[in-house]
Amino acid sequence: MKGLLIFILLICTAKPVYCQKITTPYDTVQYEQLFVKSKNNKTGATLLLVAGAGLCVLGASTFEIHFSNDDSRNTASYILVGTSTAMVLTSIPLFSRAGKLRRKALKLQKTGAN
């Protein structure tokens, strides 16, 4: 029993010694790297937005207006418009993340930490 108690006590005291130090993102990432990440996110978001808008225009231009219940001729148009909508909606979080990274980099740059 005494040996078990000593063993548990050693484990409890040894755990804090070998734990990883918790750091904030400001400590580990340089502001130049944050600017690069922001630029890459913004480039990807712009690419998705422009490609989505182009596919939407393409899908809308190939849409055939007819007055029957058969929509099989417009299947490709529906697919293009649906895909373009998904691409445009996917670009929104990327723009948001790029802005957040840029603000974080500017805040870090103003503090002078490097």
Secondary structure, 3 states (H helix, E strand, C coil): CHHHHHHHHHHHHHHHHHCCCCCCHHHHCCHHHHHHHHHHHHHHHHHHHHHHHHHHHHHHHCCCCCCCCCCHHHHHHHHHHHHHHHHHHHHHHHHHHHHHHHHHHHHHHHHCCC
